[in-house]
Structure formats: C-alpha cells, structure tokens
Amino acid sequence: MPLYEYHCRTCARDFEMLVRESTEPECPACHGRDLERALSTFAVSTAAPRASAPAGPCGTCGDPRGPGSCSMN
C-alpha cells in the first residue's frame, strides 16, 4: 500500500493517505475529490547519531592525496 500526499484543489488542504486498490481518496476536510497526488518521501530515523561524512566528493578509497583526489584523475 503506497502512502500518497494529496493537495485538495477545492479547499487547498494538504494531507496523506494510505491507498489500497479499492480506495477512492477524498479530502478529510471538505470530502472533495478534486485532488492532486504526489508519492510521499520517507525518512529513516536511528537512535544513534551518524558519523559525519568525509569532506570532498568521496573520500572512501583511501587515496593518500586526500578525499576526492582520485576523482580528479
């Protein structure tokens, strides 16, 4: 079941809804069906803070000239 974000063109309200095949979405505020749909993005949360990424374009290859040096060859 995808989670969609909708914008109601009738009352200008934005809302989210889980949509099943048989679901015909309607605005929870005005019950309008003139909706604009966009696929929602999602976020991932962790309990531990992430380590900061190395500076430069990459920095993962271990090039002795520093992060991003190998991409400049």
All heavy atoms as TSV, in Angstrom:
chain	resi	resn	atom	element	x	y	z
A	1	MET	N	N	0.839	-1.181	0.000
A	1	MET	CA	C	0.000	0.000	0.000
A	1	MET	C	C	0.887	1.248	0.000
A	1	MET	O	O	1.593	1.483	0.956
A	1	MET	CB	C	-0.879	0.045	1.246
A	1	MET	CG	C	-2.017	-0.907	1.237
A	1	MET	SD	S	-3.079	-0.703	2.663
A	1	MET	CE	C	-1.979	-1.176	3.965
A	2	PRO	N	N	0.837	2.007	-1.047
A	2	PRO	CA	C	1.651	3.232	-1.071
A	2	PRO	C	C	1.024	4.340	-0.233
A	2	PRO	O	O	-0.199	4.424	-0.090
A	2	PRO	CB	C	1.677	3.613	-2.543
A	2	PRO	CG	C	0.503	2.950	-3.140
A	2	PRO	CD	C	0.214	1.739	-2.319
A	3	LEU	N	N	1.865	5.164	0.306
A	3	LEU	CA	C	1.439	6.341	1.051
A	3	LEU	C	C	1.550	7.517	0.102
A	3	LEU	O	O	2.626	7.793	-0.436
A	3	LEU	CB	C	2.330	6.563	2.274
A	3	LEU	CG	C	2.054	7.802	3.106
A	3	LEU	CD1	C	0.680	7.712	3.759
A	3	LEU	CD2	C	3.119	7.977	4.154
A	4	TYR	N	N	0.451	8.182	-0.144
A	4	TYR	CA	C	0.444	9.329	-1.052
A	4	TYR	C	C	0.150	10.602	-0.277
A	4	TYR	O	O	-0.569	10.596	0.709
A	4	TYR	CB	C	-0.623	9.168	-2.132
A	4	TYR	CG	C	-0.274	8.135	-3.167
A	4	TYR	CD1	C	-0.848	6.875	-3.135
A	4	TYR	CD2	C	0.617	8.423	-4.188
A	4	TYR	CE1	C	-0.539	5.925	-4.088
A	4	TYR	CE2	C	0.930	7.470	-5.146
A	4	TYR	CZ	C	0.350	6.234	-5.093
A	4	TYR	OH	O	0.663	5.298	-6.036
A	5	GLU	N	N	0.702	11.676	-0.768
A	5	GLU	CA	C	0.357	13.011	-0.284
A	5	GLU	C	C	-0.602	13.594	-1.306
A	5	GLU	O	O	-0.433	13.398	-2.510
A	5	GLU	CB	C	1.594	13.887	-0.166
A	5	GLU	CG	C	2.527	13.447	0.925
A	5	GLU	CD	C	3.751	14.339	1.033
A	5	GLU	OE1	O	3.793	15.409	0.383
A	5	GLU	OE2	O	4.671	13.955	1.764
A	6	TYR	N	N	-1.594	14.281	-0.816
A	6	TYR	CA	C	-2.583	14.899	-1.695
A	6	TYR	C	C	-2.703	16.377	-1.378
A	6	TYR	O	O	-2.493	16.813	-0.253
A	6	TYR	CB	C	-3.963	14.255	-1.494
A	6	TYR	CG	C	-4.064	12.854	-2.014
A	6	TYR	CD1	C	-3.843	11.779	-1.181
A	6	TYR	CD2	C	-4.406	12.603	-3.337
A	6	TYR	CE1	C	-3.944	10.480	-1.654
A	6	TYR	CE2	C	-4.508	11.307	-3.817
A	6	TYR	CZ	C	-4.277	10.257	-2.964
A	6	TYR	OH	O	-4.371	8.975	-3.437
A	7	HIS	N	N	-3.086	17.120	-2.404
A	7	HIS	CA	C	-3.444	18.528	-2.248
A	7	HIS	C	C	-4.860	18.664	-2.796
A	7	HIS	O	O	-5.124	18.340	-3.957
A	7	HIS	CB	C	-2.491	19.438	-3.022
A	7	HIS	CG	C	-2.906	20.875	-2.998
A	7	HIS	ND1	N	-2.701	21.673	-1.896
A	7	HIS	CD2	C	-3.540	21.630	-3.917
A	7	HIS	CE1	C	-3.186	22.868	-2.158
A	7	HIS	NE2	N	-3.695	22.865	-3.377
A	8	CYS	N	N	-5.775	19.116	-1.954
A	8	CYS	CA	C	-7.165	19.287	-2.375
A	8	CYS	C	C	-7.287	20.617	-3.116
A	8	CYS	O	O	-6.964	21.670	-2.579
A	8	CYS	CB	C	-8.094	19.266	-1.167
A	8	CYS	SG	S	-9.828	19.481	-1.605
A	9	ARG	N	N	-7.734	20.543	-4.347
A	9	ARG	CA	C	-7.900	21.765	-5.140
A	9	ARG	C	C	-9.132	22.554	-4.720
A	9	ARG	O	O	-9.253	23.732	-5.041
A	9	ARG	CB	C	-8.001	21.399	-6.621
A	9	ARG	CG	C	-6.701	20.842	-7.163
A	9	ARG	CD	C	-6.815	20.546	-8.643
A	9	ARG	NE	N	-5.581	19.964	-9.143
A	9	ARG	CZ	C	-5.511	18.822	-9.790
A	9	ARG	NH1	N	-6.606	18.130	-10.045
A	9	ARG	NH2	N	-4.358	18.370	-10.210
A	10	THR	N	N	-10.054	21.909	-3.999
A	10	THR	CA	C	-11.268	22.593	-3.563
A	10	THR	C	C	-11.014	23.486	-2.351
A	10	THR	O	O	-11.386	24.650	-2.344
A	10	THR	CB	C	-12.369	21.560	-3.230
A	10	THR	OG1	O	-12.555	20.719	-4.365
A	10	THR	CG2	C	-13.671	22.234	-2.863
A	11	CYS	N	N	-10.353	22.935	-1.304
A	11	CYS	CA	C	-10.151	23.717	-0.079
A	11	CYS	C	C	-8.681	24.017	0.215
A	11	CYS	O	O	-8.373	24.613	1.242
A	11	CYS	CB	C	-10.786	23.006	1.113
A	11	CYS	SG	S	-9.926	21.502	1.647
A	12	ALA	N	N	-7.765	23.572	-0.650
A	12	ALA	CA	C	-6.328	23.842	-0.545
A	12	ALA	C	C	-5.655	23.154	0.646
A	12	ALA	O	O	-4.581	23.558	1.060
A	12	ALA	CB	C	-6.050	25.336	-0.514
A	13	ARG	N	N	-6.253	22.110	1.177
A	13	ARG	CA	C	-5.650	21.382	2.287
A	13	ARG	C	C	-4.700	20.313	1.749
A	13	ARG	O	O	-4.965	19.677	0.739
A	13	ARG	CB	C	-6.736	20.724	3.133
A	13	ARG	CG	C	-6.153	19.953	4.287
A	13	ARG	CD	C	-7.185	19.374	5.179
A	13	ARG	NE	N	-6.509	18.575	6.188
A	13	ARG	CZ	C	-7.094	18.072	7.225
A	13	ARG	NH1	N	-8.375	18.260	7.424
A	13	ARG	NH2	N	-6.418	17.357	8.094
A	14	ASP	N	N	-3.570	20.099	2.446
A	14	ASP	CA	C	-2.627	19.031	2.134
A	14	ASP	C	C	-2.807	17.929	3.168
A	14	ASP	O	O	-2.954	18.214	4.365
A	14	ASP	CB	C	-1.190	19.543	2.177
A	14	ASP	CG	C	-0.915	20.573	1.098
A	14	ASP	OD1	O	-1.410	20.390	-0.033
A	14	ASP	OD2	O	-0.228	21.563	1.384
A	15	PHE	N	N	-2.783	16.664	2.711
A	15	PHE	CA	C	-2.935	15.543	3.637
A	15	PHE	C	C	-2.282	14.306	3.040
A	15	PHE	O	O	-1.936	14.276	1.869
A	15	PHE	CB	C	-4.411	15.283	3.960
A	15	PHE	CG	C	-5.255	14.914	2.770
A	15	PHE	CD1	C	-5.515	13.579	2.471
A	15	PHE	CD2	C	-5.804	15.894	1.952
A	15	PHE	CE1	C	-6.291	13.235	1.377
A	15	PHE	CE2	C	-6.574	15.557	0.858
A	15	PHE	CZ	C	-6.825	14.225	0.572
A	16	GLU	N	N	-2.098	13.268	3.880
A	16	GLU	CA	C	-1.532	11.993	3.459
A	16	GLU	C	C	-2.580	10.913	3.615
A	16	GLU	O	O	-3.448	10.996	4.484
A	16	GLU	CB	C	-0.339	11.612	4.330
A	16	GLU	CG	C	0.845	12.512	4.189
A	16	GLU	CD	C	1.995	12.080	5.080
A	16	GLU	OE1	O	1.764	11.350	6.064
A	16	GLU	OE2	O	3.120	12.485	4.795
A	17	MET	N	N	-2.458	9.861	2.775
A	17	MET	CA	C	-3.410	8.757	2.867
A	17	MET	C	C	-2.771	7.478	2.350
A	17	MET	O	O	-2.076	7.494	1.333
A	17	MET	CB	C	-4.669	9.075	2.050
A	17	MET	CG	C	-5.700	7.978	2.060
A	17	MET	SD	S	-7.173	8.444	1.130
A	17	MET	CE	C	-7.989	9.442	2.352
A	18	LEU	N	N	-2.971	6.367	3.071
A	18	LEU	CA	C	-2.590	5.051	2.578
A	18	LEU	C	C	-3.652	4.627	1.585
A	18	LEU	O	O	-4.841	4.685	1.870
A	18	LEU	CB	C	-2.538	4.038	3.720
A	18	LEU	CG	C	-1.322	4.085	4.609
A	18	LEU	CD1	C	-1.494	3.141	5.785
A	18	LEU	CD2	C	-0.075	3.738	3.838
A	19	VAL	N	N	-3.206	4.221	0.404
A	19	VAL	CA	C	-4.161	3.934	-0.659
A	19	VAL	C	C	-4.126	2.457	-1.029
A	19	VAL	O	O	-3.093	1.921	-1.394
A	19	VAL	CB	C	-3.862	4.795	-1.909
A	19	VAL	CG1	C	-4.840	4.497	-3.016
A	19	VAL	CG2	C	-3.900	6.264	-1.552
A	20	ARG	N	N	-5.272	1.809	-0.930
A	20	ARG	CA	C	-5.438	0.433	-1.402
A	20	ARG	C	C	-6.039	0.498	-2.795
A	20	ARG	O	O	-6.518	1.539	-3.241
A	20	ARG	CB	C	-6.368	-0.326	-0.462
A	20	ARG	CG	C	-5.800	-0.464	0.932
A	20	ARG	CD	C	-6.735	-1.293	1.799
A	20	ARG	NE	N	-6.105	-1.566	3.069
A	20	ARG	CZ	C	-6.536	-1.112	4.222
A	20	ARG	NH1	N	-7.630	-0.379	4.292
A	20	ARG	NH2	N	-5.903	-1.404	5.326
A	21	GLU	N	N	-6.044	-0.628	-3.486
A	21	GLU	CA	C	-6.590	-0.647	-4.847
A	21	GLU	C	C	-8.021	-0.143	-4.914
A	21	GLU	O	O	-8.401	0.564	-5.828
A	21	GLU	CB	C	-6.530	-2.059	-5.412
A	21	GLU	CG	C	-5.145	-2.466	-5.853
A	21	GLU	CD	C	-5.149	-3.832	-6.502
A	21	GLU	OE1	O	-6.144	-4.190	-7.157
A	21	GLU	OE2	O	-4.149	-4.543	-6.337
A	22	SER	N	N	-8.832	-0.521	-3.952
A	22	SER	CA	C	-10.247	-0.165	-3.987
A	22	SER	C	C	-10.552	1.194	-3.353
A	22	SER	O	O	-11.688	1.646	-3.376
A	22	SER	CB	C	-11.066	-1.245	-3.272
A	22	SER	OG	O	-10.655	-1.329	-1.921
A	23	THR	N	N	-9.533	1.860	-2.799
A	23	THR	CA	C	-9.752	3.145	-2.132
A	23	THR	C	C	-9.902	4.264	-3.144
A	23	THR	O	O	-9.103	4.403	-4.064
A	23	THR	CB	C	-8.572	3.479	-1.204
A	23	THR	OG1	O	-8.394	2.425	-0.280
A	23	THR	CG2	C	-8.800	4.776	-0.460
A	24	GLU	N	N	-10.936	5.054	-2.973
A	24	GLU	CA	C	-11.091	6.271	-3.772
A	24	GLU	C	C	-10.906	7.438	-2.812
A	24	GLU	O	O	-11.780	7.723	-2.001
A	24	GLU	CB	C	-12.469	6.318	-4.427
A	24	GLU	CG	C	-12.514	7.319	-5.545
A	24	GLU	CD	C	-13.742	7.129	-6.414
A	24	GLU	OE1	O	-14.200	5.990	-6.573
A	24	GLU	OE2	O	-14.224	8.148	-6.906
A	25	PRO	N	N	-9.727	8.083	-2.845
A	25	PRO	CA	C	-9.412	9.109	-1.845
A	25	PRO	C	C	-10.315	10.329	-1.938
A	25	PRO	O	O	-10.777	10.707	-3.010
A	25	PRO	CB	C	-7.968	9.467	-2.144
A	25	PRO	CG	C	-7.758	9.094	-3.562
A	25	PRO	CD	C	-8.662	7.943	-3.838
A	26	GLU	N	N	-10.527	10.906	-0.756
A	26	GLU	CA	C	-11.265	12.178	-0.680
A	26	GLU	C	C	-10.653	13.008	0.434
A	26	GLU	O	O	-10.037	12.475	1.361
A	26	GLU	CB	C	-12.758	11.963	-0.451
A	26	GLU	CG	C	-13.130	11.427	0.899
A	26	GLU	CD	C	-14.640	11.319	1.090
A	26	GLU	OE1	O	-15.362	11.050	0.125
A	26	GLU	OE2	O	-15.075	11.513	2.225
A	27	CYS	N	N	-10.797	14.287	0.340
A	27	CYS	CA	C	-10.252	15.214	1.321
A	27	CYS	C	C	-10.967	15.022	2.662
A	27	CYS	O	O	-12.197	15.015	2.711
A	27	CYS	CB	C	-10.434	16.647	0.826
A	27	CYS	SG	S	-9.886	17.903	2.004
A	28	PRO	N	N	-10.205	14.871	3.760
A	28	PRO	CA	C	-10.849	14.705	5.065
A	28	PRO	C	C	-11.539	15.977	5.568
A	28	PRO	O	O	-12.420	15.905	6.412
A	28	PRO	CB	C	-9.707	14.299	5.987
A	28	PRO	CG	C	-8.472	14.757	5.315
A	28	PRO	CD	C	-8.760	14.755	3.849
A	29	ALA	N	N	-11.176	17.131	5.020
A	29	ALA	CA	C	-11.775	18.388	5.479
A	29	ALA	C	C	-13.091	18.698	4.768
A	29	ALA	O	O	-14.101	18.970	5.409
A	29	ALA	CB	C	-10.787	19.534	5.271
A	30	CYS	N	N	-13.079	18.631	3.421
A	30	CYS	CA	C	-14.282	19.038	2.672
A	30	CYS	C	C	-14.920	17.880	1.908
A	30	CYS	O	O	-15.943	18.065	1.262
A	30	CYS	CB	C	-13.923	20.166	1.703
A	30	CYS	SG	S	-12.932	19.642	0.286
A	31	HIS	N	N	-14.305	16.699	1.965
A	31	HIS	CA	C	-14.776	15.500	1.251
A	31	HIS	C	C	-14.755	15.675	-0.267
A	31	HIS	O	O	-15.446	14.955	-0.982
A	31	HIS	CB	C	-16.161	15.063	1.739
A	31	HIS	CG	C	-16.184	14.785	3.209
A	31	HIS	ND1	N	-15.609	13.664	3.759
A	31	HIS	CD2	C	-16.675	15.511	4.253
A	31	HIS	CE1	C	-15.774	13.703	5.066
A	31	HIS	NE2	N	-16.401	14.812	5.392
A	32	GLY	N	N	-13.954	16.612	-0.727
A	32	GLY	CA	C	-13.808	16.827	-2.166
A	32	GLY	C	C	-12.959	15.736	-2.797
A	32	GLY	O	O	-12.150	15.084	-2.142
A	33	ARG	N	N	-13.155	15.536	-4.089
A	33	ARG	CA	C	-12.402	14.512	-4.815
A	33	ARG	C	C	-11.529	15.112	-5.927
A	33	ARG	O	O	-10.941	14.380	-6.701
A	33	ARG	CB	C	-13.349	13.473	-5.377
A	33	ARG	CG	C	-14.043	12.706	-4.275
A	33	ARG	CD	C	-14.804	11.534	-4.815
A	33	ARG	NE	N	-15.545	10.885	-3.762
A	33	ARG	CZ	C	-15.155	9.774	-3.164
A	33	ARG	NH1	N	-14.033	9.205	-3.518
A	33	ARG	NH2	N	-15.884	9.234	-2.218
A	34	ASP	N	N	-11.437	16.431	-5.985
A	34	ASP	CA	C	-10.574	17.094	-6.955
A	34	ASP	C	C	-9.197	17.231	-6.311
A	34	ASP	O	O	-8.858	18.257	-5.722
A	34	ASP	CB	C	-11.150	18.454	-7.335
A	34	ASP	CG	C	-10.367	19.119	-8.457
A	34	ASP	OD1	O	-9.533	18.450	-9.091
A	34	ASP	OD2	O	-10.604	20.322	-8.690
A	35	LEU	N	N	-8.388	16.154	-6.391
A	35	LEU	CA	C	-7.129	16.070	-5.665
A	35	LEU	C	C	-5.942	15.984	-6.617
A	35	LEU	O	O	-6.040	15.405	-7.691
A	35	LEU	CB	C	-7.125	14.815	-4.777
A	35	LEU	CG	C	-8.301	14.650	-3.828
A	35	LEU	CD1	C	-8.219	13.296	-3.136
A	35	LEU	CD2	C	-8.343	15.772	-2.813
A	36	GLU	N	N	-4.835	16.538	-6.171
A	36	GLU	CA	C	-3.564	16.409	-6.881
A	36	GLU	C	C	-2.702	15.470	-6.040
A	36	GLU	O	O	-2.554	15.664	-4.838
A	36	GLU	CB	C	-2.902	17.777	-6.997
A	36	GLU	CG	C	-1.635	17.769	-7.785
A	36	GLU	CD	C	-1.062	19.176	-7.924
A	36	GLU	OE1	O	-1.759	20.155	-7.637
A	36	GLU	OE2	O	0.099	19.260	-8.321
A	37	ARG	N	N	-2.121	14.434	-6.656
A	37	ARG	CA	C	-1.412	13.398	-5.908
A	37	ARG	C	C	0.090	13.439	-6.174
A	37	ARG	O	O	0.534	13.673	-7.288
A	37	ARG	CB	C	-1.941	12.034	-6.301
A	37	ARG	CG	C	-1.300	10.886	-5.573
A	37	ARG	CD	C	-1.900	9.591	-5.969
A	37	ARG	NE	N	-1.351	9.179	-7.257
A	37	ARG	CZ	C	-1.643	8.032	-7.842
A	37	ARG	NH1	N	-2.506	7.205	-7.294
A	37	ARG	NH2	N	-1.104	7.715	-8.995
A	38	ALA	N	N	0.859	13.165	-5.116
A	38	ALA	CA	C	2.312	13.030	-5.220
A	38	ALA	C	C	2.744	11.892	-4.317
A	38	ALA	O	O	2.209	11.732	-3.214
A	38	ALA	CB	C	2.997	14.322	-4.798
A	39	LEU	N	N	3.698	11.079	-4.753
A	39	LEU	CA	C	4.205	9.993	-3.933
A	39	LEU	C	C	4.998	10.574	-2.780
A	39	LEU	O	O	5.868	11.415	-2.974
A	39	LEU	CB	C	5.092	9.066	-4.768
A	39	LEU	CG	C	5.558	7.790	-4.092
A	39	LEU	CD1	C	4.360	6.922	-3.720
A	39	LEU	CD2	C	6.480	7.017	-5.004
A	40	SER	N	N	4.707	10.143	-1.572
A	40	SER	CA	C	5.395	10.653	-0.395
A	40	SER	C	C	6.820	10.150	-0.326
A	40	SER	O	O	7.118	9.038	-0.729
A	40	SER	CB	C	4.676	10.217	0.880
A	40	SER	OG	O	3.418	10.794	0.962
A	41	THR	N	N	7.682	10.966	0.230
A	41	THR	CA	C	9.028	10.522	0.544
A	41	THR	C	C	9.006	10.019	1.975
A	41	THR	O	O	8.094	10.325	2.736
A	41	THR	CB	C	10.033	11.672	0.413
A	41	THR	OG1	O	9.628	12.732	1.277
A	41	THR	CG2	C	10.084	12.178	-1.008
A	42	PHE	N	N	10.003	9.249	2.345
A	42	PHE	CA	C	10.025	8.755	3.710
A	42	PHE	C	C	11.370	9.072	4.336
A	42	PHE	O	O	12.360	9.302	3.651
A	42	PHE	CB	C	9.741	7.252	3.762
A	42	PHE	CG	C	10.765	6.403	3.067
A	42	PHE	CD1	C	11.838	5.891	3.766
A	42	PHE	CD2	C	10.661	6.134	1.706
A	42	PHE	CE1	C	12.784	5.121	3.132
A	42	PHE	CE2	C	11.608	5.358	1.067
A	42	PHE	CZ	C	12.671	4.848	1.779
A	43	ALA	N	N	11.400	9.061	5.645
A	43	ALA	CA	C	12.623	9.344	6.383
A	43	ALA	C	C	12.953	8.136	7.253
A	43	ALA	O	O	12.074	7.414	7.677
A	43	ALA	CB	C	12.431	10.575	7.261
A	44	VAL	N	N	14.233	7.951	7.497
A	44	VAL	CA	C	14.687	6.868	8.353
A	44	VAL	C	C	15.318	7.500	9.576
A	44	VAL	O	O	16.127	8.415	9.470
A	44	VAL	CB	C	15.711	5.978	7.618
A	44	VAL	CG1	C	16.250	4.916	8.546
A	44	VAL	CG2	C	15.085	5.369	6.385
A	45	SER	N	N	14.955	7.007	10.729
A	45	SER	CA	C	15.484	7.542	11.964
A	45	SER	C	C	16.229	6.444	12.705
A	45	SER	O	O	15.811	5.295	12.716
A	45	SER	CB	C	14.338	8.069	12.833
A	45	SER	OG	O	14.847	8.532	14.054
A	46	THR	N	N	17.347	6.799	13.314
A	46	THR	CA	C	18.099	5.847	14.117
A	46	THR	C	C	18.295	6.424	15.502
A	46	THR	O	O	18.236	7.638	15.702
A	46	THR	CB	C	19.475	5.546	13.493
A	46	THR	OG1	O	20.219	6.755	13.434
A	46	THR	CG2	C	19.344	4.953	12.104
A	47	ALA	N	N	18.550	5.560	16.455
A	47	ALA	CA	C	18.751	6.012	17.827
A	47	ALA	C	C	20.119	6.657	17.997
A	47	ALA	O	O	20.287	7.595	18.754
A	47	ALA	CB	C	18.604	4.843	18.793
A	48	ALA	N	N	21.131	6.151	17.290
A	48	ALA	CA	C	22.489	6.678	17.419
A	48	ALA	C	C	22.740	7.741	16.352
A	48	ALA	O	O	22.304	7.602	15.222
A	48	ALA	CB	C	23.498	5.551	17.260
A	49	PRO	N	N	23.459	8.809	16.695
A	49	PRO	CA	C	23.783	9.821	15.682
A	49	PRO	C	C	24.758	9.255	14.665
A	49	PRO	O	O	25.616	8.432	14.989
A	49	PRO	CB	C	24.416	10.954	16.487
A	49	PRO	CG	C	24.841	10.345	17.774
A	49	PRO	CD	C	23.956	9.151	18.008
A	50	ARG	N	N	24.625	9.681	13.416
A	50	ARG	CA	C	25.514	9.229	12.339
A	50	ARG	C	C	26.842	9.949	12.421
A	50	ARG	O	O	26.908	11.107	12.791
A	50	ARG	CB	C	24.881	9.539	10.980
A	50	ARG	CG	C	23.759	8.623	10.632
A	50	ARG	CD	C	23.221	8.922	9.267
A	50	ARG	NE	N	24.287	8.854	8.270
A	50	ARG	CZ	C	24.129	9.220	7.020
A	50	ARG	NH1	N	22.974	9.684	6.605
A	50	ARG	NH2	N	25.111	9.139	6.155
A	51	ALA	N	N	27.884	9.252	12.019
A	51	ALA	CA	C	29.193	9.893	11.918
A	51	ALA	C	C	29.163	10.839	10.727
A	51	ALA	O	O	28.502	10.571	9.731
A	51	ALA	CB	C	30.277	8.837	11.728
A	52	SER	N	N	29.859	11.935	10.822
A	52	SER	CA	C	29.854	12.892	9.714
A	52	SER	C	C	30.610	12.313	8.523
A	52	SER	O	O	31.570	11.565	8.671
A	52	SER	CB	C	30.464	14.220	10.150
A	52	SER	OG	O	31.799	14.011	10.535
A	53	ALA	N	N	30.177	12.661	7.352
A	53	ALA	CA	C	30.792	12.189	6.113
A	53	ALA	C	C	32.103	12.914	5.895
A	53	ALA	O	O	32.257	14.069	6.293
A	53	ALA	CB	C	29.855	12.426	4.945
A	54	PRO	N	N	33.076	12.270	5.261
A	54	PRO	CA	C	34.345	12.945	4.987
A	54	PRO	C	C	34.154	14.100	4.008
A	54	PRO	O	O	33.236	14.092	3.202
A	54	PRO	CB	C	35.224	11.847	4.383
A	54	PRO	CG	C	34.275	10.817	3.895
A	54	PRO	CD	C	33.059	10.905	4.772
A	55	ALA	N	N	35.051	15.071	4.092
A	55	ALA	CA	C	34.975	16.230	3.206
A	55	ALA	C	C	35.324	15.814	1.782
A	55	ALA	O	O	36.044	14.866	1.567
A	55	ALA	CB	C	35.932	17.311	3.691
A	56	GLY	N	N	34.836	16.541	0.811
A	56	GLY	CA	C	35.149	16.268	-0.581
A	56	GLY	C	C	34.114	15.389	-1.238
A	56	GLY	O	O	33.177	14.932	-0.612
A	57	PRO	N	N	34.286	15.137	-2.545
A	57	PRO	CA	C	33.323	14.381	-3.302
A	57	PRO	C	C	33.159	12.944	-2.849
A	57	PRO	O	O	32.115	12.363	-2.991
A	57	PRO	CB	C	33.830	14.430	-4.741
A	57	PRO	CG	C	34.853	15.484	-4.771
A	57	PRO	CD	C	35.341	15.677	-3.384
A	58	CYS	N	N	34.240	12.314	-2.309
A	58	CYS	CA	C	34.119	10.900	-1.970
A	58	CYS	C	C	34.863	10.617	-0.676
A	58	CYS	O	O	34.276	10.591	0.381
A	58	CYS	CB	C	34.630	10.038	-3.122
A	58	CYS	SG	S	34.589	8.280	-2.788
A	59	GLY	N	N	36.157	10.355	-0.785
A	59	GLY	CA	C	36.965	10.101	0.395
A	59	GLY	C	C	36.948	8.676	0.894
A	59	GLY	O	O	37.507	8.383	1.941
A	60	THR	N	N	36.325	7.755	0.179
A	60	THR	CA	C	36.220	6.383	0.661
A	60	THR	C	C	37.298	5.456	0.126
A	60	THR	O	O	37.439	4.348	0.597
A	60	THR	CB	C	34.848	5.786	0.313
A	60	THR	OG1	O	34.694	5.803	-1.104
A	60	THR	CG2	C	33.736	6.551	0.977
A	61	CYS	N	N	38.077	5.879	-0.871
A	61	CYS	CA	C	39.063	4.979	-1.480
A	61	CYS	C	C	40.391	4.963	-0.734
A	61	CYS	O	O	41.203	4.078	-0.939
A	61	CYS	CB	C	39.283	5.335	-2.940
A	61	CYS	SG	S	40.164	6.890	-3.161
A	62	GLY	N	N	40.646	5.940	0.119
A	62	GLY	CA	C	41.892	5.980	0.864
A	62	GLY	C	C	43.060	6.568	0.092
A	62	GLY	O	O	44.219	6.340	0.439
A	63	ASP	N	N	42.795	7.317	-0.963
A	63	ASP	CA	C	43.862	7.943	-1.753
A	63	ASP	C	C	44.709	8.814	-0.816
A	63	ASP	O	O	44.165	9.628	-0.066
A	63	ASP	CB	C	43.242	8.788	-2.865
A	63	ASP	CG	C	44.264	9.286	-3.873
A	63	ASP	OD1	O	45.247	9.948	-3.456
A	63	ASP	OD2	O	44.084	9.014	-5.078
A	64	PRO	N	N	46.057	8.663	-0.823
A	64	PRO	CA	C	46.909	9.425	0.095
A	64	PRO	C	C	46.890	10.933	-0.153
A	64	PRO	O	O	47.289	11.702	0.704
A	64	PRO	CB	C	48.318	8.846	-0.142
A	64	PRO	CG	C	48.260	8.166	-1.465
A	64	PRO	CD	C	46.829	7.747	-1.655
A	65	ARG	N	N	46.407	11.367	-1.332
A	65	ARG	CA	C	46.330	12.803	-1.615
A	65	ARG	C	C	45.130	13.457	-0.953
A	65	ARG	O	O	44.971	14.665	-0.994
A	65	ARG	CB	C	46.285	13.025	-3.126
A	65	ARG	CG	C	47.566	12.567	-3.818
A	65	ARG	CD	C	47.420	12.594	-5.308
A	65	ARG	NE	N	46.464	11.566	-5.705
A	65	ARG	CZ	C	45.955	11.430	-6.923
A	65	ARG	NH1	N	46.299	12.266	-7.873
A	65	ARG	NH2	N	45.110	10.471	-7.198
A	66	GLY	N	N	44.251	12.664	-0.343
A	66	GLY	CA	C	43.112	13.225	0.371
A	66	GLY	C	C	41.794	12.905	-0.300
A	66	GLY	O	O	41.748	12.402	-1.422
A	67	PRO	N	N	40.694	13.221	0.394
A	67	PRO	CA	C	39.350	12.928	-0.129
A	67	PRO	C	C	39.100	13.621	-1.450
A	67	PRO	O	O	39.408	14.793	-1.627
A	67	PRO	CB	C	38.423	13.478	0.962
A	67	PRO	CG	C	39.255	13.529	2.188
A	67	PRO	CD	C	40.648	13.783	1.727
A	68	GLY	N	N	38.558	12.868	-2.406
A	68	GLY	CA	C	38.193	13.408	-3.698
A	68	GLY	C	C	39.309	13.457	-4.716
A	68	GLY	O	O	39.098	13.774	-5.870
A	69	SER	N	N	40.546	13.158	-4.306
A	69	SER	CA	C	41.684	13.244	-5.230
A	69	SER	C	C	41.571	12.260	-6.376
A	69	SER	O	O	41.919	12.572	-7.504
A	69	SER	CB	C	42.994	13.009	-4.480
A	69	SER	OG	O	43.175	14.012	-3.511
A	70	CYS	N	N	41.123	11.044	-6.110
A	70	CYS	CA	C	41.062	10.033	-7.160
A	70	CYS	C	C	40.061	10.396	-8.245
A	70	CYS	O	O	40.193	9.995	-9.394
A	70	CYS	CB	C	40.737	8.655	-6.594
A	70	CYS	SG	S	39.135	8.575	-5.781
A	71	SER	N	N	39.052	11.190	-7.930
A	71	SER	CA	C	38.060	11.573	-8.935
A	71	SER	C	C	38.582	12.676	-9.855
A	71	SER	O	O	37.949	12.987	-10.842
A	71	SER	CB	C	36.765	12.029	-8.267
A	71	SER	OG	O	36.986	13.236	-7.550
A	72	MET	N	N	39.736	13.232	-9.543
A	72	MET	CA	C	40.296	14.305	-10.359
A	72	MET	C	C	41.275	13.792	-11.389
A	72	MET	O	O	41.858	14.557	-12.133
A	72	MET	CB	C	40.965	15.340	-9.464
A	72	MET	CG	C	39.995	16.054	-8.572
A	72	MET	SD	S	40.881	17.232	-7.559
A	72	MET	CE	C	39.658	17.599	-6.351
A	73	ASN	N	N	41.533	12.477	-11.402
A	73	ASN	CA	C	42.485	11.896	-12.378
A	73	ASN	C	C	41.892	11.894	-13.747
A	73	ASN	O	O	40.808	11.713	-14.030
A	73	ASN	CB	C	42.883	10.472	-11.983
A	73	ASN	CG	C	43.740	10.483	-10.738
A	73	ASN	OD1	O	44.385	11.482	-10.434
A	73	ASN	ND2	N	43.745	9.380	-10.026
